[in-house]
Amino acid sequence: MAENIEEFYKEYDERENIEFTPQNNERISLPCIWVSEIFPPSQISNFYMKAKELGWEDDCISLNSDFTDQVAKMRVNGLCGWLNLGIIYNKDNNSVFRERVAELPQYVKYVHCCIIQPFPSATIAVFQFIFDEYVSDIVNEVLYERIKSDVEVYGTRIVNRGVFWKKKLRIKTEREYIKSLCTEWVANTFPGVFANVFARKYPTVDILLFQEYRPCLKKDNKQEYIRLFDLGDRFESWQCSKLEKLYLNKKYYDEPDGYNLTLYCNINDLNDKDEFKHYCGDVKDKLTSYLVDFSNNVALYAMFYCVKMIQNAYFELRDMVNQLFIEDEPELKQIYTMYSKMNELQLTFIVFLKDYLHYFKNKNAFIFRDIFHFSRTITFTRKVYKDFLIERDSEVMNGIASEAMKLDKEMNVILDRSISLANAIYNNKASRVNIKIQKSMLLLTVALLLFSVVVGLKDYNIPQLVKTFISNLLQ
């Protein structure tokens, strides 16, 4: 039986290895990842402090060397803006042209950073991590590896972890590892709301470049390996209007550790693009330089994700309060804990949500300028598809932000009434305790009185006194 199973899966593995391994000269690279961090009023002090610790405030020759002062002025004066901080090199880089330096993650050549102020109460730092060749080719090692299934037999039940499952998991693990290097660097270097409030669940954007596969065309049987990257199909893809051969996919969208978007394209389709004529290097270098302007999209996406996380935080608090009042008499300490969590949410996000709703009602807001527009690659007649991020998601997120504001008001009313109820319960308990104490004190007083009488009469002949008292009564 075991030999037959092993022989069957040996042939099965061979077929799957052929099916999910490129049969041409395909090379897939991962040149960069974007990570963003948001600084609402409660977190902006971290931004100023970390910039000072890195010595970036003392640098008088770098691009926008006074960026912290400019950010402070924009926040105080109610302004919007975009600041390019240029390239951040590793500390051990000896390049003559290096500007700002920091301790960068492993495999990162340099980081491009820009600061976006979409409205007064939010400062967004967008970091574009450019990788070395090791990371750029990290998925190819897994892609071309010959993998064997893991087969386990439990009685009459067979559990098989096949070639497709193992390859897909390993590719995802490699991508998640590279992403974690970048998110951990941002969390430790410039901690904001995602690091301190949302448990380091960062929204990220990565990009995959193919040599042979051409997105949104009908796949042939030799391109089944594309399924390993969770890019979905043509119905789930969005095409860029600025760069027609660049696509966006959000199937790899809602992960436990943060939201992810993926850009992808065939790099050979970009060789003769006029958009790249002012940039240096090979096509990959030109593309990553050109996509510096993609930071507005990344910042916008980070705000949408933040609004969604705020709503989730209110939902979680609401459920905790409801669960608390299932009990007959909730403790005052528990209610005050809920109230402190509510205050923390308000201090961190209420001003942010108000500004968000005010500024984002206008489609001509600063954040929407010079943005990359994406539209559906496949449309159907009689149905109008809205632009991704600009119309479609912004409308959804505006509704979510409004709902979060309503939840905040409702939770305020509930918690205020809860505290009044808890105070009444506490006062009732206190009055009961006082009555018990008064009864105890009365008994103690009577006992002390009796004790005093007994002690005071101990030197007298009690029986004789009783006889004398009775005889006097009888006379």
VOGU-3710 file (C-alpha; in Angstrom, 3 decimals, decimal comma):
1> maenieefyk> 0,000/0,000/0,000  2,713/2,485/1,062  4,822/1,636/-2,002  1,867/2,252/-4,317  1,150/5,609/-2,668  4,793/6,640/-2,926  4,965/5,615/-6,585  1,735/7,461/-7,400  2,862/10,726/-5,802  6,269/10,455/-7,379
11> eyderenief> 4,633/10,593/-10,820  2,185/13,275/-9,567  5,078/15,428/-8,295  6,843/15,153/-11,619  3,772/16,425/-13,476  3,243/19,288/-11,013  6,903/20,308/-11,068  6,704/20,567/-14,835  3,382/22,434/-14,681  4,451/25,012/-12,068
21> tpqnnerisl> 7,989/25,591/-13,276  8,581/28,050/-16,153  9,448/26,267/-19,380  11,064/29,358/-20,880  13,651/31,910/-19,758  11,371/33,508/-17,203  13,057/35,537/-14,464  10,924/37,272/-11,834  12,359/40,101/-9,793  11,186/42,019/-6,721
31> pciwvseifp> 12,986/45,363/-7,014  11,264/47,431/-4,309  8,609/47,689/-1,613  6,759/50,739/-0,301  5,948/51,100/3,393  4,200/54,129/4,886  3,634/55,442/8,403  1,043/57,980/9,598  1,596/60,527/12,357  -1,645/61,957/13,805
41> psqisnfymk> -1,423/64,562/16,616  -0,750/61,950/19,311  2,231/60,474/17,396  3,916/63,484/15,743  6,359/63,927/18,653  7,905/60,552/17,673  8,539/61,906/14,174  10,414/64,985/15,445  12,323/62,992/18,077  13,505/60,253/15,687
51> akelgweddc> 14,561/62,778/13,029  16,694/64,488/15,675  18,181/61,170/16,882  19,234/60,294/13,318  20,926/63,674/12,979  18,827/64,621/9,970  17,933/67,987/11,527  21,606/68,961/11,775  22,258/68,197/8,091  22,358/71,524/6,255
61> islnsdftdq> 23,327/70,235/2,800  20,725/67,537/2,133  17,498/68,026/0,246  14,923/69,845/2,432  17,288/69,854/5,405  14,720/71,818/7,463  11,921/69,331/6,785  10,849/69,074/10,448  10,353/72,832/10,617  8,389/72,747/7,377
71> vakmrvnglc> 6,187/69,944/8,688  5,546/71,858/11,910  4,572/74,994/9,953  2,185/73,030/7,727  0,492/71,428/10,734  0,143/74,731/12,622  -0,974/76,818/9,632  -3,390/74,247/8,207  -1,426/73,655/4,993  -0,866/70,665/2,698
81> gwlnlgiiyn> 2,406/69,753/1,022  4,891/67,206/-0,320  8,546/67,112/0,766  11,191/65,033/-0,981  13,854/63,850/1,482  15,881/62,236/-1,282  17,857/59,033/-0,858  18,821/57,479/2,472  22,008/55,414/2,292  23,411/52,866/4,676
91> kdnnsvfrer> 25,920/54,125/7,229  28,728/52,011/5,761  28,163/53,423/2,258  31,165/55,471/1,144  29,522/57,071/-1,876  30,492/60,687/-2,514  26,877/61,529/-3,378  25,233/60,125/-0,277  22,920/62,474/1,581  21,108/61,202/4,675
101> vaelpqyvky> 22,306/57,992/6,328  20,753/55,391/8,629  21,208/51,755/9,633  19,282/50,113/6,788  17,898/46,543/6,746  19,809/43,693/5,184  19,603/43,448/1,359  18,463/47,093/1,007  20,685/49,248/-1,243  19,007/52,514/-0,344
111> vhcciiqpfp> 15,666/54,021/0,640  13,850/56,876/-1,010  11,765/58,872/1,459  9,150/61,578/1,047  6,835/63,337/3,481  3,211/64,010/2,513  0,915/66,357/4,428  -2,592/65,620/3,038  -4,300/67,724/5,727  -3,149/69,510/8,914
121> satiavfqfi> -3,620/66,680/11,418  -1,782/63,953/9,464  1,830/63,633/8,386  2,646/60,585/6,247  6,152/59,266/5,698  6,467/57,032/2,611  9,567/54,847/2,282  10,514/53,110/-0,979  13,020/50,313/-0,246  15,263/49,459/-3,204
131> fdeyvsdivn> 16,742/45,960/-2,952  19,965/44,407/-4,127  20,141/41,595/-6,670  19,762/38,856/-4,050  16,248/39,976/-3,148  15,397/40,850/-6,740  15,898/37,180/-7,670  14,772/35,616/-4,402  11,662/33,930/-5,832  13,462/32,352/-8,792
141> evlyeriksd> 15,293/29,872/-6,598  11,966/28,511/-5,349  10,347/28,774/-8,769  12,872/26,489/-10,473  13,390/24,089/-7,565  12,218/20,481/-7,918  9,961/19,869/-4,912  8,681/16,628/-3,443  5,219/16,265/-1,878  4,786/15,564/1,824
151> vevygtrivn> 2,488/12,552/2,112  1,169/11,327/5,471  -1,105/8,322/5,939  -3,564/8,247/8,853  -5,329/4,877/8,636  -7,481/5,128/5,517  -6,905/8,885/5,204  -4,088/10,384/3,124  -2,880/13,974/3,668  -0,848/15,370/0,780
161> rgvfwkkklr> 0,987/18,698/0,758  1,722/18,887/-2,905  4,168/20,741/-5,117  1,830/23,659/-5,827  0,954/24,176/-2,158  4,598/24,012/-1,007  5,915/26,301/-3,760  3,173/28,852/-3,169  3,763/28,820/0,586  7,522/29,233/0,201
171> iktereyiks> 7,177/32,114/-2,256  4,712/33,822/0,060  7,034/33,233/3,015  9,977/34,781/1,155  7,905/37,828/0,216  6,610/38,175/3,773  10,148/37,933/5,146  11,391/40,709/2,879  8,367/42,803/3,771  8,966/42,241/7,499
181> lctewvantf> 12,546/43,554/7,195  11,159/46,836/5,864  8,201/47,181/8,226  10,373/46,447/11,266  12,846/49,124/10,170  10,053/51,691/9,849  8,567/50,651/13,215  11,912/51,072/14,962  13,101/54,160/13,072  9,917/56,225/12,691
191> pgvfanvfar> 7,193/54,675/14,896  3,750/56,150/14,292  0,173/54,984/14,463  0,752/51,614/12,746  3,655/50,780/15,058  2,185/51,997/18,357  -1,588/51,593/17,963  -2,159/48,910/15,323  0,469/46,385/16,462  2,813/46,959/13,484
201> kyptvdillf> 0,212/45,940/10,901  1,485/47,997/7,988  -0,083/48,517/4,567  2,530/47,746/1,928  2,907/47,777/-1,849  5,371/45,552/-3,685  6,143/45,115/-7,381  6,856/42,006/-9,471  8,660/42,265/-12,796  8,384/39,407/-15,319
211> qeyrpclkkd> 10,615/38,640/-18,282  8,191/36,430/-20,242  4,706/36,540/-18,731  2,548/39,360/-20,117  -0,226/40,335/-17,685  -3,890/40,354/-18,629  -3,387/38,277/-21,757  -4,784/34,789/-22,000  -2,320/32,401/-20,366  -1,070/29,382/-22,212
221> nkqeyirlfd> -0,465/26,053/-20,532  3,175/26,942/-19,931  2,352/29,830/-17,587  0,533/28,083/-14,743  3,351/29,203/-12,411  1,648/32,631/-12,276  -0,894/31,100/-9,889  1,880/30,846/-7,294  1,876/34,649/-6,880  -1,810/35,216/-6,064
231> lgdrfeswqc> -2,256/37,644/-8,921  -5,718/36,359/-9,714  -6,985/36,752/-13,273  -7,843/39,524/-15,708  -11,099/40,245/-13,909  -9,199/41,169/-10,733  -6,596/43,437/-12,343  -6,432/47,208/-12,697  -4,468/48,954/-15,458  -2,468/52,141/-14,914
241> skleklylnk> -3,394/55,096/-17,123  0,040/56,761/-16,878  1,958/53,597/-17,692  -0,290/51,336/-19,737  1,680/48,129/-19,230  1,693/48,486/-15,442  -1,016/46,614/-13,538  -2,253/46,502/-9,970  -3,821/43,568/-8,188  -5,401/43,416/-4,751
251> kyydepdgyn> -6,129/39,733/-4,395  -3,151/39,617/-2,041  -5,113/42,228/-0,104  -6,222/41,480/3,433  -3,579/39,628/5,379  -3,450/39,146/9,183  -0,345/41,359/9,441  -1,499/44,181/7,171  -2,886/45,051/3,768  -0,858/44,429/0,625
261> ltlycnindl> -1,128/45,603/-2,949  0,981/44,262/-5,810  2,104/46,096/-8,934  3,297/43,899/-11,790  4,316/44,118/-15,429  6,504/42,608/-18,118  9,735/44,561/-18,009  10,380/44,083/-21,728  7,175/46,004/-22,488  8,739/49,098/-20,895
271> ndkdefkhyc> 11,973/49,267/-22,919  10,985/52,092/-25,243  8,752/54,146/-22,975  9,082/57,908/-23,378  8,384/58,309/-19,662  11,810/56,800/-18,876  13,992/58,925/-21,165  15,103/61,251/-18,356  16,214/58,426/-16,046  19,514/56,530/-15,883
281> gdvkdkltsy> 20,357/52,836/-15,571  18,638/49,759/-16,964  14,875/49,428/-17,374  14,423/48,182/-13,810  16,329/51,163/-12,377  14,397/53,559/-14,581  11,088/52,070/-13,466  11,895/52,295/-9,735  13,042/55,905/-10,191  9,923/56,763/-12,174
291> lvdfsnnval> 7,727/55,223/-9,475  9,009/57,654/-6,835  5,888/59,650/-7,727  3,800/56,619/-6,762  4,227/57,767/-3,144  0,942/59,718/-3,318  -0,908/56,480/-4,108  0,863/54,715/-1,248  -0,021/57,523/1,181  -3,638/57,491/0,047
301> yamfycvkmi> -3,812/53,750/0,446  -2,284/54,012/3,953  -4,992/56,492/4,969  -7,731/54,184/3,685  -6,229/51,320/5,646  -5,922/53,511/8,761  -9,593/54,528/8,544  -10,578/50,863/8,250  -8,463/49,982/11,296  -10,048/52,836/13,285
311> qnayfelrdm> -13,476/51,437/12,512  -12,303/47,968/13,601  -11,003/49,449/16,874  -14,408/51,009/17,568  -16,155/47,734/16,712  -13,859/45,882/19,111  -14,508/48,400/21,890  -18,268/48,226/21,273  -18,219/44,423/21,576  -16,162/44,635/24,786
321> vnqlfiedep> -18,689/47,056/26,310  -21,628/44,866/25,264  -19,943/41,803/26,704  -19,268/43,688/29,927  -22,934/44,555/30,437  -24,078/40,994/29,968  -23,001/40,676/33,605  -25,569/41,752/36,217  -23,350/44,267/37,980  -20,194/45,247/36,042
331> elkqiytmys> -17,321/46,493/38,159  -16,522/50,198/38,149  -12,864/49,449/37,388  -13,793/47,583/34,189  -15,991/50,440/32,994  -13,267/52,999/33,673  -10,852/50,801/31,665  -13,268/50,947/28,712  -13,580/54,695/29,183  -9,796/55,159/29,097
341> kmnelqltfi> -9,612/53,122/25,866  -12,309/55,325/24,400  -10,377/58,460/25,383  -7,240/57,031/23,789  -9,094/56,434/20,519  -10,530/59,952/20,591  -7,210/61,639/21,323  -5,537/59,713/18,521  -8,146/59,695/15,768  -11,083/62,081/16,146
351> vflkdylhyf> -9,248/65,093/14,715  -7,801/62,846/12,008  -11,265/61,574/11,020  -12,764/65,069/10,964  -9,982/66,377/8,703  -10,209/63,267/6,545  -13,919/63,757/5,923  -13,521/67,500/5,354  -10,635/67,323/2,871  -11,569/64,140/1,024
361> knknafifrd> -15,019/65,328/0,012  -13,186/67,440/-2,543  -11,805/65,332/-5,405  -9,401/68,219/-6,139  -7,716/67,825/-2,756  -3,926/67,971/-2,655  -3,472/64,234/-2,189  -5,275/63,512/-5,482  -2,849/65,566/-7,569  -0,281/63,762/-9,756
371> ifhfsrtitf> -1,689/60,424/-8,720  -1,554/57,190/-10,727  -5,060/56,265/-11,866  -6,047/52,617/-12,276  -9,088/51,292/-14,094  -10,492/47,794/-14,648  -8,823/45,862/-17,460  -12,063/44,084/-18,348  -15,411/45,864/-18,290  -18,880/44,870/-19,255
381> trkvykdfli> -21,446/46,917/-21,104  -24,074/48,856/-19,138  -21,829/48,920/-16,097  -19,496/51,785/-15,190  -16,436/50,843/-13,170  -15,042/53,548/-10,910  -11,356/54,351/-10,676  -9,517/52,297/-8,058  -8,506/54,313/-4,928  -9,818/57,640/-6,277
391> erdsevmngi> -13,534/57,050/-6,673  -14,265/53,471/-5,762  -12,291/53,081/-2,530  -12,427/56,732/-1,441  -16,235/56,622/-1,450  -16,202/53,411/0,567  -13,689/54,822/3,057  -15,598/58,094/3,416  -18,595/56,008/4,443  -16,457/54,030/6,885
401> aseamkldke> -15,029/57,240/8,395  -18,547/58,654/8,838  -19,626/55,396/10,459  -16,634/55,547/12,823  -17,630/59,086/13,860  -21,184/57,898/14,565  -19,818/54,974/16,564  -17,694/57,399/18,577  -20,760/59,470/19,538  -22,782/56,369/20,391
411> mnvildrsis> -19,969/54,926/22,477  -19,624/58,239/24,340  -23,296/58,145/25,298  -23,105/54,469/26,279  -19,978/54,916/28,410  -21,312/58,069/30,096  -24,481/56,201/31,046  -22,376/53,214/32,035  -20,334/55,316/34,443  -23,537/56,806/35,927
421> lanaiynnka> -24,930/53,290/36,337  -21,674/52,046/37,806  -21,578/54,968/40,261  -25,170/54,182/41,312  -24,245/50,509/41,779  -21,152/51,522/43,714  -23,114/53,914/45,960  -25,730/51,220/46,603  -23,032/48,756/47,583  -21,355/51,391/49,741
431> srvnikiqks> -24,617/52,166/51,572  -25,144/48,443/52,261  -21,643/48,187/53,620  -22,222/51,279/55,813  -25,408/49,740/57,301  -23,498/46,555/58,106  -20,709/48,558/59,682  -23,215/50,547/61,788  -24,822/47,329/63,039  -21,432/45,928/63,882
441> mllltvalll> -20,507/49,131/65,739  -23,783/48,980/67,740  -23,100/45,403/68,809  -19,544/46,339/69,709  -20,807/49,287/71,828  -23,269/47,080/73,748  -20,540/44,503/74,316  -18,180/47,184/75,632  -20,901/48,538/77,919  -21,607/45,115/79,394
451> fsvvvglkdy> -17,911/44,506/79,766  -17,543/47,816/81,633  -20,452/46,957/84,000  -19,003/43,547/84,745  -15,544/44,966/85,365  -16,975/47,763/87,591  -18,939/45,357/89,810  -16,285/42,698/90,229  -15,325/43,934/93,779  -18,929/43,673/95,110
461> nipqlvktfi> -20,766/40,658/96,582  -23,295/40,201/93,841  -25,481/37,554/95,560  -25,758/39,676/98,695  -26,719/42,714/96,623  -29,432/40,682/94,907  -30,845/39,412/98,246  -30,894/42,930/99,656  -32,626/44,234/96,525  -35,323/41,497/96,722
471> snllq> -35,909/41,990/100,447  -36,366/45,684/99,953  -38,951/44,994/97,276  -40,891/42,597/99,585  -41,091/45,105/102,446
//
